[in-house]
Amino acid sequence: MAEAQSITAQQEAQAIAATPKRLYIDGQWVDAQGGATLDVVDPSTGQVLCQVADASVDDGWAAMRAAEKAQADFAAMPPRKRSDILMAAFRLMHERADELGLVMTLEMGKPLAEAKGEVAYAAEFFRHFAEEATRIDGGYQVSPTGGARFLVTRQAVGPCLFITPWNFPLAMGTRKLGPALAAGCTSVLKPAAQTPLTMLKLAEILHEAGVPAGVVNILVTSTSGKVMEPLIRSGIARKLSFTGSTGVGRRLLEQSAERVLRTSMELGGNAGFVVFDDADIDKAVEGAMQAKMRNSGEACTSANRIFVHRDVVEEFSKKLAGRMGELRVGRGVDDGVTVGPMIDEAQQNKVAELVDDAVSGGAKVLTGGAKPEGEGYFYNPTVLTDIPEGAKMWTEEIFGPVAPVSVFDTEEEVIEKVNSTEYGLVNYVYTESLRRGLRVSEALESGMVGLNQGVVSNPAAPFGGVKESGLGREGGPSGIDEFLEVKLIGIGMD
C-alpha cells in the first residue's frame, strides 16, 4: 500500500459530506418515497462511505412524468440556448474537476489521476455536443415528377431512459446526456447503485448550468429492474440507451420491443490485441498497457485476449510482465498508486476464479496471479502465458488487471482467433505495415479497431460495437442522430 497520502481523511469526509444524497426529480432534490436508503461502499476498504436515497417504483414514475411534462418546451428551446447550457456545464466540470475526481475515486476506486482524466474526458462530450446542437439540419428536394416538394426535418425523439454502469460513472452519463440535451430530449437517468455519488454531483452542475426542471432526472435505486421496467414499457419514453452486460441488454431489448422504443446498446466486449512480428515491440507493450490497464482492466474495451507472433512473443511477454509488475496497487487517493481495487468482492472473486482456472489447466504466471493481503477488493496485475484453449478467460470478460498472452503464426490464423467470439466491440492491431494493418483491420469483426494505438475512445468519434456487443453509436457526428427522428413534410405544388 502507499506510504503517504495525497488526500487526507478530513478531505475525504468533506468531499462525501458535500455531495448530494437525494434523488433529483423535476429540478428538486427529494427523498425517496418511503424513505429508503442504500449504502455506498469504498471498494478499497469495504467500508460504507454514506447512504443515499433508494428510489421506489413511485419515484420512477415521478421522474418519468417530469420528463414527459418538460419535453415539448425543451424541444422548442432555441438550439443556441441548449448549446450554451452544455458549454456552461462543460466549464463547471473543469472548475470542479478536483472534487468530482475525488468523489469518483472514493466510490469507485480508480486512482485519483485517472479519475480526474475521466472528468476531462466526460466534460468533452458536453463541449462536442454543444457544437452539434446548432448543426441539426434537414433537406429540401423537388419530387421526381415535379408536382411536390420534400421538406425533411429532424426532431427530438422524445423522453429518454438512460442506464449507466459503475466503471466510468461520469463519462457514461455525459456520453448519453450530451447528445440528448443537444437534440432537445428530456431524460431519466439511473446510475449504477455502486457509484451514484458522481452522477448526483453532475446533476448539481447541470442544475447550476441552467438545465430546466424536469429535463434531467436522476434516480438511484437498488432495484433497477423493478423501477425501470415499468418506465420502459410505459410508452412515455421513446428512447432507451444502456451501457452494461450483454445479458442485461438482451432483457432490456425484449422490454423495449413492446412499445418499439429506439435503443442504443453498448454491451460486453472480448477485445483481441494482435502483435505482428514486424511491430515496434516497445510501442506494442505501451499500447497493451493502455488497452489492458485502463481503469484497472474494468473496461469493456479492455484487451482481453493478447495474440503475439511466435517470433516476438518471448520479448513482448517479458517486457509486458516487467511493466505490469512495476504497477503499484492501493487506494486511489494514495500517492503513486496506479491500480485501484475491483468494484466489489464479487468482481474480485471472479477475476481470481478466471486466473485459477487457467493456471490449473497449465497456464504460466509471469507476474501477479493472486490477491494481495489486506482489506479491500484488490487483485495484483497479472500476466499469463501458455493458457489452455479451454480456459474460461478466452470466452468470458475478465474485467480486471489480467493479461493473457497467446501465440500465433499466420495472419489468417489470428484473424480467425480474434473473430471467434460473439462479441465485437473493439480490437487492437500492432504492425509497421500499413497494408497489413488496413487489411487486418477490415477483416476483424468489431465496431472499432485501434491500429497502433491502445485507446480508441474519443468524444469526437463514433463508439460502439457489432454482433452481441451492441447497437448504435455514441459520440462523433453520428452520436446525435440516435436522438433525432427524421420527418418528411410533403408539399403539393399543383
C-alpha positions in Angstrom: 0.0 0.0 0.0 1.1 3.6 -0.4 3.3 5.2 2.2 2.0 8.7 2.0 -1.5 10.0 1.4 -2.1 12.8 -1.1 -5.6 13.2 0.3 -6.3 13.4 4.0 -9.1 11.6 5.8 -10.6 15.0 6.5 -10.7 15.9 2.8 -12.3 12.6 2.0 -15.0 13.2 4.6 -15.6 16.7 3.4 -16.0 15.5 -0.2 -18.6 13.0 0.8 -20.4 15.4 3.0 -20.7 18.0 0.2 -22.2 15.5 -2.3 -26.0 15.4 -2.7 -27.6 12.2 -1.5 -31.2 12.6 -2.5 -33.0 11.9 -5.8 -33.0 14.7 -8.4 -36.5 14.9 -9.9 -38.2 17.8 -11.7 -35.4 20.2 -10.7 -35.7 19.4 -7.0 -33.7 17.3 -4.5 -36.1 14.9 -2.9 -36.1 11.9 -0.5 -37.2 8.5 -1.8 -40.9 7.9 -1.2 -40.9 5.7 1.9 -37.5 7.0 3.0 -35.4 4.0 1.8 -31.7 4.4 1.5 -28.8 2.3 0.2 -25.1 2.1 1.2 -22.3 3.4 -0.9 -19.2 1.4 -0.2 -15.5 2.3 -0.6 -14.1 -0.7 -2.6 -10.6 0.0 -1.3 -11.6 -0.7 2.3 -15.0 -2.3 2.1 -16.3 0.4 4.5 -19.6 2.3 4.0 -19.0 5.9 2.8 -22.6 7.1 3.2 -26.2 6.4 2.4 -28.2 7.8 -0.5 -31.9 7.8 -1.3 -33.0 4.5 -2.8 -35.8 5.2 -5.3 -39.0 3.3 -5.4 -41.3 2.5 -8.3 -43.3 5.6 -7.4 -40.2 7.7 -7.6 -39.5 6.3 -11.1 -43.0 7.4 -12.2 -42.5 10.8 -10.8 -39.3 11.2 -12.7 -40.8 9.9 -15.9 -43.8 12.3 -15.7 -41.5 15.2 -15.0 -39.5 14.3 -18.2 -42.8 14.0 -20.2 -44.0 17.3 -18.9 -40.8 19.1 -19.8 -40.3 17.6 -23.3 -42.3 19.9 -25.5 -40.9 23.2 -24.1 -37.3 21.8 -24.1 -37.5 20.6 -27.7 -38.8 24.1 -28.7 -35.8 25.8 -26.9 -33.6 27.5 -29.5 -30.6 25.3 -30.3 -28.1 28.0 -29.3 -29.6 28.1 -25.8 -29.3 24.4 -25.4 -25.7 24.7 -26.7 -25.0 27.4 -24.1 -26.3 25.2 -21.3 -23.9 22.4 -22.4 -21.0 24.8 -22.6 -21.8 26.1 -19.1 -21.8 22.5 -17.8 -18.5 21.8 -19.6 -16.8 24.8 -17.8 -18.3 23.9 -14.4 -17.0 20.3 -14.7 -13.5 21.6 -15.3 -13.7 24.1 -12.5 -14.8 21.2 -10.1 -12.5 18.5 -11.5 -10.8 18.0 -8.2 -14.0 17.4 -6.2 -15.6 15.3 -9.0 -12.4 13.2 -9.3 -12.1 12.7 -5.5 -15.7 11.5 -5.1 -15.3 9.2 -8.1 -12.2 7.7 -6.6 -13.8 7.2 -3.2 -16.9 5.4 -4.5 -15.3 3.5 -7.5 -11.7 3.1 -6.5 -9.8 4.2 -9.6 -6.6 6.2 -9.0 -7.2 9.9 -8.5 -5.2 10.9 -11.5 -7.2 8.6 -13.7 -10.5 9.8 -12.1 -9.5 13.4 -13.0 -8.7 12.2 -16.5 -12.2 10.8 -16.7 -13.7 14.2 -15.7 -11.9 15.9 -18.6 -13.0 13.1 -21.0 -16.6 13.3 -19.7 -16.7 17.0 -20.0 -15.6 16.8 -23.6 -18.9 15.1 -24.5 -20.7 18.3 -23.4 -18.5 20.5 -25.4 -18.7 18.3 -28.5 -22.5 18.1 -28.4 -22.8 21.8 -27.6 -21.3 22.4 -31.0 -23.5 19.8 -32.6 -26.7 21.3 -31.2 -26.6 24.2 -33.6 -25.9 22.0 -36.6 -29.0 19.8 -36.7 -30.0 20.0 -40.3 -32.6 18.7 -42.8 -33.2 18.9 -46.5 -35.2 20.2 -49.4 -35.9 18.3 -52.6 -38.0 18.6 -55.7 -40.0 15.4 -56.2 -39.0 13.4 -59.3 -42.3 14.3 -61.0 -42.1 17.9 -60.2 -45.5 18.1 -58.6 -44.4 18.3 -55.0 -41.6 19.3 -52.7 -40.0 17.3 -50.0 -39.1 19.1 -46.8 -37.1 17.0 -44.4 -36.7 17.9 -40.8 -35.1 16.3 -37.8 -36.8 16.5 -34.4 -36.1 15.3 -30.9 -37.0 11.6 -30.3 -38.7 12.5 -27.0 -38.2 11.4 -23.4 -35.3 9.1 -22.9 -34.2 6.5 -20.3 -30.6 6.0 -19.6 -28.9 3.2 -17.6 -25.2 3.7 -16.9 -22.5 1.4 -15.4 -20.2 1.8 -12.4 -16.8 1.6 -14.2 -17.0 5.0 -15.8 -19.6 6.7 -13.6 -19.2 10.2 -15.1 -18.3 9.6 -18.8 -21.0 7.1 -19.4 -23.5 9.6 -18.2 -22.3 12.6 -20.2 -21.9 10.4 -23.3 -25.7 9.9 -23.2 -26.8 13.2 -21.7 -24.7 15.4 -24.1 -26.4 14.4 -27.4 -29.8 14.1 -25.7 -29.6 17.7 -24.4 -28.3 18.9 -27.7 -31.2 17.3 -29.6 -33.8 18.6 -27.2 -34.6 15.3 -25.4 -35.6 15.1 -21.7 -34.4 12.1 -19.7 -34.5 9.9 -16.7 -31.0 8.5 -15.8 -30.3 5.6 -13.5 -26.6 5.4 -12.4 -25.2 2.1 -11.0 -26.1 1.6 -7.4 -22.4 1.1 -6.6 -21.4 4.6 -7.9 -24.3 7.1 -7.5 -22.4 10.0 -6.0 -20.5 11.1 -9.1 -23.8 11.4 -11.1 -25.5 13.2 -8.3 -22.7 15.8 -8.3 -23.2 16.1 -12.1 -26.9 16.7 -11.5 -25.9 19.6 -9.2 -23.7 21.0 -12.0 -26.4 20.7 -14.7 -28.9 22.4 -12.4 -26.4 25.3 -12.0 -25.7 25.4 -15.7 -29.4 26.1 -16.4 -31.0 22.8 -17.4 -34.7 23.4 -16.9 -36.7 21.5 -14.3 -37.7 18.0 -15.5 -35.2 17.9 -18.4 -32.7 15.7 -16.5 -33.9 13.4 -13.6 -31.5 11.2 -11.6 -32.8 8.0 -10.0 -30.6 6.0 -7.7 -32.1 2.6 -6.9 -31.1 -0.8 -5.6 -33.9 -2.4 -7.5 -33.2 -1.4 -11.1 -35.4 -3.9 -12.9 -38.4 -3.2 -10.6 -38.1 0.6 -11.1 -37.0 0.8 -14.7 -39.1 -1.9 -16.4 -42.5 -0.1 -16.0 -40.9 3.0 -17.5 -39.5 1.1 -20.4 -42.9 -0.5 -21.1 -44.9 2.7 -20.4 -44.9 4.2 -23.9 -44.0 7.6 -22.4 -40.3 7.0 -23.0 -39.3 6.9 -26.7 -35.6 6.0 -26.4 -33.5 3.7 -24.2 -29.8 3.9 -24.0 -28.0 1.3 -21.9 -24.3 0.5 -21.2 -23.7 -2.8 -19.4 -23.6 -6.5 -19.8 -24.9 -8.3 -22.8 -27.2 -10.4 -20.7 -29.0 -7.4 -19.2 -29.0 -5.8 -22.6 -31.0 -8.7 -24.1 -33.6 -8.4 -21.4 -33.9 -4.7 -22.0 -34.3 -5.2 -25.7 -37.2 -7.6 -25.0 -38.9 -5.0 -22.8 -38.3 -2.2 -25.3 -39.9 -4.2 -28.1 -43.4 -3.9 -26.5 -43.6 -0.2 -27.3 -41.0 -0.2 -30.1 -38.5 2.0 -28.3 -35.5 3.2 -30.1 -32.5 1.6 -28.4 -28.8 2.1 -28.1 -26.9 -0.7 -26.5 -23.2 -0.7 -25.6 -22.7 -4.2 -24.2 -19.9 -6.6 -23.4 -16.6 -7.0 -25.1 -13.8 -9.5 -25.6 -11.2 -7.4 -27.3 -8.3 -9.1 -29.1 -4.9 -7.4 -29.1 -2.7 -8.5 -32.0 1.1 -8.0 -32.2 2.7 -9.0 -35.5 6.3 -9.9 -35.9 7.1 -6.5 -37.6 5.6 -4.4 -34.8 7.6 -2.0 -32.7 7.6 -4.1 -29.6 8.1 -1.2 -27.1 5.2 0.7 -28.6 3.1 -2.5 -28.6 3.8 -3.0 -24.9 2.9 0.6 -24.2 -0.3 0.1 -26.2 -1.1 -3.1 -24.4 -0.7 -1.3 -21.0 -3.2 1.3 -22.1 -5.6 -1.2 -23.6 -5.4 -3.6 -20.7 -4.9 -1.4 -17.7 -7.3 1.5 -18.3 -9.5 1.5 -15.2 -7.5 -1.4 -13.8 -8.9 -3.6 -16.6 -12.5 -2.9 -15.6 -13.5 -1.6 -19.1 -15.4 -3.2 -22.0 -12.6 -2.0 -24.3 -10.0 -3.8 -22.2 -7.6 -6.1 -24.1 -8.9 -9.5 -23.0 -7.0 -11.7 -25.4 -3.5 -10.8 -26.4 -2.2 -12.6 -29.5 1.6 -12.3 -30.3 3.5 -13.7 -33.2 5.7 -16.6 -32.3 8.9 -14.7 -33.3 8.4 -11.9 -30.8 6.2 -13.5 -28.1 9.1 -14.0 -25.7 10.3 -10.4 -25.9 6.8 -9.0 -25.7 5.8 -11.1 -22.8 8.9 -10.4 -20.8 8.6 -6.6 -21.3 4.8 -6.6 -20.6 5.3 -8.6 -17.3 8.1 -6.2 -16.3 5.7 -3.2 -16.8 2.8 -4.9 -15.1 5.0 -5.9 -12.1 6.0 -2.3 -11.6 2.5 -1.1 -11.1 1.5 0.0 -7.6 -1.7 -1.4 -6.1 -3.5 0.5 -3.4 -6.2 3.1 -2.6 -6.7 5.5 -5.4 -6.2 8.5 -3.1 -2.6 7.4 -2.2 0.5 8.9 -3.8 2.0 6.7 -6.6 -0.9 4.3 -6.8 -1.7 3.2 -10.4 -4.0 0.2 -9.8 -7.1 0.5 -7.6 -9.5 -2.1 -6.3 -12.1 -4.1 -8.2 -15.5 -2.6 -7.7 -16.7 -5.3 -5.2 -15.9 -8.6 -3.7 -17.9 -10.5 -6.3 -15.8 -9.0 -9.1 -12.5 -9.6 -7.2 -13.6 -13.3 -6.8 -14.5 -13.6 -10.5 -11.0 -12.4 -11.6 -9.4 -14.8 -9.1 -11.6 -17.6 -10.4 -10.6 -17.0 -14.0 -6.9 -16.9 -13.2 -7.1 -20.0 -11.0 -9.0 -21.9 -13.8 -6.3 -21.0 -16.4 -3.4 -21.9 -14.0 -5.0 -25.2 -13.1 -5.0 -26.0 -16.8 -1.3 -25.3 -17.2 -1.0 -21.5 -17.7 2.2 -20.0 -16.6 2.2 -16.9 -14.3 4.9 -14.3 -15.3 3.8 -11.8 -12.7 0.9 -11.5 -10.2 -1.7 -14.2 -10.1 -3.1 -13.6 -6.6 -5.0 -11.2 -4.4 -2.8 -9.1 -2.2 -3.0 -9.3 1.6 -5.2 -6.8 3.5 -8.6 -5.1 3.2 -10.3 -4.0 0.0 -11.1 -5.7 -3.2 -7.7 -5.7 -4.9 -6.1 -8.1 -7.4 -2.4 -7.9 -8.4 -1.6 -7.1 -12.0 -1.1 -10.4 -13.8 0.4 -11.7 -17.0 -0.2 -15.3 -18.1 1.2 -17.3 -20.9 0.5 -20.9 -22.2 -3.2 -20.5 -21.4 -5.1 -23.7 -22.4 -7.6 -23.4 -25.1 -10.5 -24.3 -22.9 -9.7 -21.7 -20.2 -12.8 -19.6 -19.2 -10.9 -16.3 -19.7 -10.9 -16.9 -23.5 -14.6 -16.6 -23.7 -15.6 -14.5 -20.6 -14.8 -10.9 -19.9 -12.0 -10.7 -17.3 -12.8 -7.2 -16.2 -9.7 -7.0 -14.1 -5.9 -6.5 -14.3 -5.1 -9.8 -16.0 -3.3 -10.0 -19.4 -3.4 -13.5 -21.0 -0.8 -13.9 -23.8 -1.2 -16.4 -26.6 0.9 -17.3 -29.7 0.0 -17.2 -33.4 1.9 -18.0 -36.6 -0.1 -16.6 -39.5 -2.3 -13.6 -40.3 -5.2 -15.9 -41.3 -4.9 -17.8 -38.1 -5.0 -14.8 -35.8 -7.9 -13.2 -37.6 -9.9 -16.4 -37.1 -9.0 -16.5 -33.4 -9.9 -12.9 -32.8 -13.2 -13.2 -34.6 -14.1 -16.5 -32.8 -16.3 -14.7 -30.2 -19.9 -13.5 -30.0 -18.6 -10.0 -29.1 -17.4 -7.4 -31.5 -16.7 -4.1 -29.7 -13.1 -3.3 -30.3 -9.8 -4.9 -31.3 -6.2 -3.7 -31.5 -3.5 -4.3 -34.1 0.2 -3.5 -34.0 2.2 -3.7 -37.2 4.6 -1.5 -39.1 3.0 -2.5 -42.4 0.3 -0.1 -43.5 -1.2 -2.6 -46.0 -1.3 -5.4 -43.4 -2.8 -3.0 -40.8 -5.6 -2.0 -43.1 -6.2 -5.5 -44.4 -6.4 -7.0 -40.9 -8.5 -4.0 -39.5 -11.1 -4.6 -42.3 -11.2 -8.3 -41.6 -11.8 -8.0 -37.9 -15.4 -8.2 -36.8 -15.7 -5.2 -34.5 -17.2 -1.8 -34.4 -13.8 -0.2 -33.7 -10.1 -1.1 -34.3 -7.1 0.6 -32.7 -4.3 0.4 -35.3 -1.0 1.0 -33.5 -2.9 2.7 -30.6 -4.2 1.3 -27.3 -7.0 3.8 -26.8 -9.8 4.4 -29.3 -12.4 6.2 -27.3 -12.9 9.9 -28.2 -16.0 12.1 -27.9 -15.5 13.3 -31.5 -15.5 9.7 -32.9 -18.3 7.1 -33.0 -18.1 4.5 -30.2 -20.0 1.1 -30.5 -19.8 -2.5 -31.5 -21.2 -5.2 -33.7 -22.6 -8.7 -33.0 -23.5 -9.1 -29.3 -21.5 -6.0 -28.3 -24.4 -3.7 -29.1 -26.5 -1.5 -31.3 -26.0 2.1 -32.4 -23.1 4.5 -31.8 -22.3 7.1 -29.2 -20.1 10.1 -29.8 -18.9 11.7 -33.0 -21.1 13.3 -35.7 -23.4 10.2 -35.6 -24.0 10.4 -31.8 -26.7 13.0 -32.0 -28.6 11.0 -34.8 -29.6 8.5 -32.1 -31.8 11.2 -30.5 -33.4 12.6 -33.7 -36.3 11.4 -35.7 -36.5 12.2 -39.4 -39.8 13.8 -40.5 -40.9 14.3 -44.1 -43.2 17.2 -44.9 -44.6 16.7 -48.4 -45.7 20.0 -50.1 -48.1 19.9 -53.0 -47.3 22.3 -55.8 -50.0 21.6 -58.3 
